[in-house]
Amino acid sequence: MRSIFENTATAFALKTDAELERAYFLFKMIANEPLVKIGTAMTNFAIKAHLPVEGLIRATVFDHFCGGINEKDCLPVVDKLYTKGVSSVLDYSVEGKDDEDPLDNALQTILNVLDFVKEKEAIPFAVFKPSGYGRFALFQKISEGKALTDKEEQEWKRVVGRFDKTCKKAYDLDVALLVDGEESWMQDAADKLVEDMMRKYNKEKAVVFNTLQLYRWDRFEYLQELHTKAKQDGFKIGMKIVRGAYMEKENDRAKDKGYMSPICGSKQATDKNFDMVAAYMIDNLDDMSIFAGTHNEESCYKLLELMEQKNISADNVGVWFGQLYGMSDHISFNLAAKGYNVAKYLPFGPVRDVMPYLIRRAEENTSVAGQTTRELNLLKEERKRRKI
């Protein structure tokens, strides 16, 4: 069991030699932090200046990390992944806007995705970000317990309406719905809203899933409190667990504003927190479903061992593993080959609108010690095996 992620033939079975070489080139670039900073600045400038760079971006970083520019554009990727038992989560990766029209457009896109998902066994989940449905500053104001103006009250009702419309449709179609996590200073309002949706739509099983970012030291306590409410009020918990995506921003803000950082003091503490929450959820599968979004091999192995100890079958519908498209194929495809439920987060959207997501991916890979090196070593092994 402890060596399954070393199988590069399975991990990269879907990649042509040319795609393997592109992946190797991209991760070599990402491994160079100064190059990432320069490339990020140049890309941002080119897009703001409306320079004709979309073709180059599409042929390189976009096609490696994204499924396409719209739902239908993603279908060839979805179908290809599913030939190896890997499902997809269509992720409309356009950053949140402040105007009402883009927010309503985002709602319509997710509703369309839900219809699309219902017709495809290969896409068991839909997903959206809270800030895609409402202004970040509004979530923040509510999280801080500040009084809303009459205009803001009406605005918040529209946000709640967007959430409810999406969750009801997911419930009616019997499609699971993941709600992504965001920065801590807006998350309380999002948590409360998703909890209300769980209470309403998760009576029989987990349809609505919230996200726990477990680089936050307070999230295990939050889950335990939610579990108590769920047992009292008779609803199931759906939870995607991840380590987190905004660490530097969280620590900088805490320092600037003089409050205790919500982020664990070390990577080891974060790892311990993630594994502790995963174990708690596995212990309580009757009440909750887990989507373990992780690129950490050790956490995956621990989860596999827990499932084996408790005689939980690989294909138990309450346990899913998830990785981002374009990363950690050695985890995704080797788990799927063993019969586990695995889904790739498949971002899509117009090239220019998805660039903030792609830049964040590059920066995160650069900052996570060992991640890019591991990807490169596995790609090297497969190149050697193929004698490229």
For each residue, the residues with C-beta under 8 A, 3 or more apart:
1: 4 301 304 305 308
2: 301
3: 6
4: 1 7 334 335 338
5: 11 297 300 330 331 334
6: 3 330
7: 4 10 11 330 334 337
8: 11 12 330 378 381 382 385
9: 12 13 382 385
10: 7 13 333 334 337
11: 5 7 8 329 330 332 333 334 378 382
12: 8 9 15 20 329 333 378 379 382
13: 9 10 84 333
14: 80 81 83 84 333
15: 12 19 20 23 329 382
16: 19 20
17: 20 21 386 388
18: 21 22
19: 15 16 22 23
20: 12 15 16 17 23 24 379 382 383 386 388
21: 17 18 24 25 383 388
22: 18 19 25 26 60 64
23: 15 19 20 26 27 64 326 375 379
24: 20 21 27 28 376 379 380 383
25: 21 22 28 29
26: 22 23 29 30 60 61 64
27: 23 24 30 31 365 372 375 376 379
28: 24 25 31 32 376
29: 25 26 32 35 36 39
30: 26 27 36 362 365 366 372
31: 27 28 366 372 373 376
32: 28 29 35 36
33: 36 37 366
34: 37 38
35: 29 32 38 39
36: 29 30 32 33 39 40 362 363 366
37: 33 34 40 41
38: 34 35 41 42
39: 29 35 36 42 43 362
40: 36 37 43 44 359 362 363
41: 37 38 44 45
42: 38 39 45 46
43: 39 40 46 47 53 57 355 359
44: 40 41 47 48 355 359
45: 41 42 48 49 51
46: 42 43 49 51 53
47: 43 44 50 51 53 352 355
48: 44 45
49: 45 46
50: 47
51: 45 46 47
52: 55
53: 43 46 47 56 57
54: 57 58 351 352
55: 52 58 59
56: 53 59 60
57: 43 53 54 60 61 62 351 355 358
58: 54 55 62 63 351
59: 55 56 62 63
60: 22 26 56 57 63 64
61: 26 57 64 65 358 362
62: 57 58 59 65 66 351 354 358
63: 58 59 60 66
64: 22 23 26 60 61 326
65: 61 62 324 325 326 327 347 358 361
66: 62 63 93 325 326 346 347 348 349 354 358
67: 73 74 77 78 88 90 325 346 347 348
68: 71 72 73 74 77 348
69: 73 348 349 350 351
70: 73 74 348 349
71: 68 74 75 90 112 113 116 348
72: 68 75
73: 67 68 69 70 348
74: 67 68 70 71 77 78 88 90 346 348
75: 71 72 78 79
76: 79 80
77: 67 68 74 80 81 88 325 346
78: 67 74 75 81 82 88 90 120 122 123 346
79: 75 76 82 83 122
80: 14 76 77 83
81: 14 77 78 84 86 87 88 122 344 346
82: 78 79 85 86 87 88 121 122
83: 14 79 80
84: 13 14 81 333 336 337
85: 82 336 337 339 342
86: 81 82 332 333 336 342 343 344
87: 81 82 122 123 124 125 341 342 343 344
88: 67 74 77 78 81 82 122 123 325 343 344 346
89: 123 124 125 126 127 178 322 343 344 345 346
90: 67 71 74 78 113 116 117 123 126 127 346 348
91: 127 345 346 347 348
92: 106 109 110 113 127 128 132 347 348 349
93: 66 347 348 349 354 357
94: 106 132 349 350 353 354
95: 131 353 356 357
96: 103 106 129 131 132 133 134 135 136
97: 102 103 106
98: 135 136 137
99: 102 103
100: 103 104 158
101: 104 105
102: 97 99 105 106
103: 96 97 99 100 106 107 132 133 134 135 158 162
104: 100 101 107 108 162
105: 101 102 108 109
106: 92 94 96 97 102 103 109 110 128 132 133
107: 103 104 110 111 133 162 165 166
108: 104 105 111 112
109: 92 105 106 112 113
110: 92 106 107 113 114 126 128 132 166
111: 107 108 114 115 165 166 169
112: 71 108 109 115 116
113: 71 90 92 109 110 116 117 126
114: 110 111 117 118 126 166 169 170 173 175 177
115: 111 112 118 119 173
116: 71 90 112 113 119 120 123
117: 90 113 114 120 123 124 125 126 173 175
118: 114 115 173 174 175
119: 115 116
120: 78 116 117 123
121: 82 124
122: 78 79 81 82 87 88
123: 78 87 88 89 90 116 117 120 126
124: 87 89 117 121 175 176 320 343
125: 87 89 117 175 176 177 178 209 291 343
126: 89 90 110 113 114 117 123 170 175 176 177 178
127: 89 90 91 92 177 178 179 180 345
128: 92 106 110 132 133 166 177 178 179 180
129: 96 132 133 179 180 182
130: 133 134 139 179 180 182 186 190 193
131: 95 96 134 135 136 139 182 186
132: 92 94 96 103 106 110 128 129
133: 96 103 106 107 128 129 130 159 162 163 166
134: 96 103 130 131 138 139 155 156 158 159 162
135: 96 98 103 131 138 139 155
136: 96 98 131 139 140 182 183 186
137: 98 140 141
138: 134 135 141 142 148 152 155 156 159 189
139: 130 131 134 135 136 142 143 182 186 187 189 190
140: 136 137 143 144 185 186 189
141: 137 138 144 146 148 152
142: 138 139 145 146 148 156 188 189
143: 139 140 185 186 187 188 189 190
144: 140 141 185
145: 142
146: 141 142
147:
148: 138 141 142 152 153 156
149: 152 153
150: 153 154
151: 154 155
152: 138 141 148 149 155 156
153: 148 149 150 156 157
154: 150 151 157 158
155: 134 135 138 151 152 158 159
156: 134 138 142 148 152 153 159 160
157: 153 154 160 161
158: 100 103 134 154 155 161 162
159: 133 134 138 155 156 162 163 193
160: 156 157 163 164 193
161: 157 158 164 165
162: 103 104 107 133 134 158 159 165 166
163: 133 159 160 166 167 193 194 197
164: 160 161 167 168 197 200
165: 107 111 161 162 168 169
166: 107 110 111 114 128 133 162 163 169 170 177
167: 163 164 170 171 177 197 200 201 207 208
168: 164 165 171 172 201
169: 111 114 165 166 172 173
170: 114 126 166 167 173 175 176 177 201 207 208
171: 167 168 174 201 207 208
172: 168 169
173: 114 115 117 118 169 170
174: 118 171 207
175: 114 117 118 124 125 126 170 207
176: 124 125 126 170 206 207 209 238
177: 114 125 126 127 128 166 167 170 207 208 209
178: 89 125 126 127 128 209 211 238 240 291
179: 127 128 129 130 190 194 208 209 210 211
180: 127 128 129 130 211 240
181: 187 190 210 211 212 213 240 242 244 245
182: 129 130 131 136 139 186 187 190 246
183: 136 186 187 246 249 250
184: 187 216 250 262
185: 140 143 144 253
186: 130 131 136 139 140 143 182 183 189 190
187: 139 143 181 182 183 184 190 191
188: 142 143 191 192
189: 138 139 140 142 143 186 192 193
190: 130 139 143 179 181 182 186 187 193 194
191: 187 188 194 195 210 222
192: 188 189 195 196
193: 130 159 160 163 189 190 196 197
194: 163 179 190 191 197 198 208 210
195: 191 192 198 199 210 226 229
196: 192 193 199 200
197: 163 164 167 193 194 200 201 202 208
198: 194 195 201 202 206 208 210 230 235 236 237 238
199: 195 196 202 233 235
200: 164 167 196 197
201: 167 168 170 171 197 198 207 208
202: 197 198 199 205 206 207 208 235 236 237 238
203: 234 235 236
204: 236
205: 202 236 289
206: 176 198 202 209 236 237 238 288 289 318
207: 167 170 171 174 175 176 177 201 202 238
208: 167 170 171 177 179 194 197 198 201 202 238
209: 125 176 177 178 179 206 238 239 240 289 291
210: 179 181 191 194 195 198 238 239 240
211: 178 179 180 181 239 240 241 242 293
212: 181 216 219 222 223 239 240 241 242 277
213: 181 216 219 242 243 244 245 246
214: 219 220 241 242 243 244 270 273 274 277
215: 243 244 247 250 263 264 270 273
216: 184 212 213 219 244 262 263 264 273
217: 262 263 264 265 269 273
218: 221 222 262
219: 212 213 214 216 222 223 273 277
220: 214 223 224 273 276 277 280
221: 218 224 225
222: 191 212 218 219 225 226
223: 212 219 220 226 227 237 239 277 280 281
224: 220 221 227 228 280
225: 221 222 228 229
226: 195 222 223 229 230 237
227: 223 224 230 231 237 284 287 288
228: 224 225 231 232
229: 195 225 226 232 233
230: 198 226 227 233 234 235 236 237 287 288
231: 227 228 234 287
232: 228 229
233: 199 229 230
234: 203 230 231
235: 198 199 202 203 230
236: 198 202 203 204 205 206 230 287 288 289
237: 198 202 206 223 226 227 230 287 288 289
238: 176 178 198 202 206 207 208 209 210 288 289 291
239: 209 210 211 212 223 281 288 289 290 291
240: 178 180 181 209 210 211 212 290 291 292 293 322
241: 211 212 214 274 277 278 281 290 291 292 293 294
242: 181 211 212 213 214 245 293 294
243: 213 214 215 270 274 294 296
244: 181 213 214 215 216 247 250 263 270
245: 181 213 242 360 364
246: 182 183 213 249 250
247: 215 244 250 251 263
248: 251 252 367
249: 183 246 252 253
250: 183 184 215 244 246 247 253 254 261 262 263
251: 247 248 254 255 261 263
252: 248 249 255 256
253: 185 249 250 256 257
254: 250 251 257 258 259 260 261 262 263
255: 251 252 258 261
256: 252 253
257: 253 254
258: 254 255
259: 254
260: 254
261: 250 251 254 255
262: 184 216 217 218 250 254
263: 215 216 217 244 247 250 251 254 270
264: 215 216 217 267 269 270 273
265: 217 269
266: 269 270
267: 264 270 271
268: 271 272
269: 217 264 265 266 272 273
270: 214 215 243 244 263 264 266 267 273 274
271: 267 268 274 275 296 298 299
272: 268 269 275 276
273: 214 215 216 217 219 220 264 269 270 276 277
274: 214 241 243 270 271 277 278 294 296 299
275: 271 272 278 279 299 302
276: 220 272 273 279 280
277: 212 214 219 220 223 241 273 274 280 281
278: 241 274 275 281 282 290 292 299 302 303 306
279: 275 276 282 283 302 306
280: 220 223 224 276 277 283 284
281: 223 239 241 277 278 284 285 288 290
282: 278 279 285 290 303 306 307 310 312 319
283: 279 280 310
284: 227 280 281 287 288
285: 281 282 288 289 290 312 316 318 319
286:
287: 227 230 231 236 237 284
288: 206 227 230 236 237 238 239 281 284 285 318
289: 205 206 209 236 237 238 239 285 317 318 319 320
290: 239 240 241 278 281 282 285 318 319 320
291: 125 178 209 238 239 240 241 320 321 322 343
292: 240 241 278 299 300 303 319 320 321 322
293: 211 240 241 242 322 323 345
294: 241 242 243 274 299 300 321 322 323
295: 323 324 327 328 331 371
296: 243 271 274 299 300
297: 5 300 301 331
298: 271 301 302
299: 271 274 275 278 292 294 296 302 303
300: 5 292 294 296 297 303 304 321 331 335
301: 1 2 297 298 304 305
302: 275 278 279 298 299 305 306
303: 278 282 292 299 300 306 307 319 321
304: 1 300 301 307 308 340
305: 1 301 302 308 309
306: 278 279 282 302 303 309 310 312
307: 282 303 304 310 312 313 314 316 319
308: 1 304 305 311 312
309: 305 306
310: 282 283 306 307
311: 308
312: 282 285 306 307 308 316 319
313: 307 316
314: 307 338 339 340 341
315: 339 340 341
316: 285 307 312 313 319 341
317: 289 341
318: 206 285 288 289 290
319: 282 285 289 290 292 303 307 312 316 340 341
320: 124 289 290 291 292 341 342 343
321: 291 292 294 300 303 331 332 335 340 341 342 343
322: 89 240 291 292 293 294 342 343 344 345
323: 293 294 295 327 328 329 331 332 342 344 345
324: 65 295 327 328 344 345 347 361
325: 65 66 67 77 88 344 345 346 347
326: 23 64 65 66 361
327: 65 295 323 324 361 365 375
328: 295 323 324 331 332 375
329: 11 12 15 323 332 333
330: 5 6 7 8 11 333 334 378
331: 5 295 297 300 321 323 328 334 335
332: 11 86 321 323 328 329 335 336 342 344
333: 10 11 12 13 14 84 86 329 330 336 337 342
334: 4 5 7 10 11 330 331 337 338
335: 4 300 321 331 332 338 340 342
336: 84 85 86 332 333 339 340 342
337: 7 10 84 85 333 334
338: 4 314 334 335
339: 85 314 315 336
340: 304 314 315 319 321 335 336
341: 87 314 315 316 317 319 320 321
342: 85 86 87 320 321 322 323 332 333 335 336
343: 86 87 88 89 124 125 291 320 321 322
344: 81 86 87 88 89 322 323 324 325 332
345: 89 91 127 293 322 323 324 325
346: 66 67 74 77 78 81 88 89 90 91 325
347: 65 66 67 91 92 93 324 325 354 357
348: 66 67 68 69 70 71 73 74 90 91 92 93 354
349: 66 69 70 92 93 94 353 354 357
350: 69 94 353 354
351: 54 57 58 62 69 354 355
352: 47 54 355
353: 94 95 349 350
354: 62 66 93 94 347 348 349 350 351 357 358
355: 43 44 47 57 351 352 358 359
356: 95 359 360
357: 93 95 347 349 354 360 361
358: 57 61 62 65 66 354 355 361 362
359: 40 43 44 355 356 362 363
360: 245 356 357 363 364
361: 65 324 326 327 357 358 364 365
362: 30 36 39 40 61 358 359 365 366
363: 36 40 359 360 366 367
364: 245 360 361 367 368
365: 27 30 327 361 362 368 371 372 375
366: 30 31 33 36 362 363 372
367: 248 363 364
368: 364 365 371 372
369:
370: 373 374
371: 295 365 368 374 375
372: 27 30 31 365 366 368 375 376
373: 31 370 376 377
374: 370 371 377 378
375: 23 27 327 328 365 371 372 378 379
376: 24 27 28 31 372 373 379 380
377: 373 374 380 381
378: 8 11 12 330 374 375 381 382
379: 12 20 23 24 27 375 376 382 383
380: 24 376 377 383 384
381: 8 377 378 384 385
382: 8 9 11 12 15 20 378 379 385 386
383: 20 21 24 379 380 386 388
384: 380 381 387 388
385: 8 9 381 382
386: 17 20 382 383
387: 384
388: 17 20 21 383 384
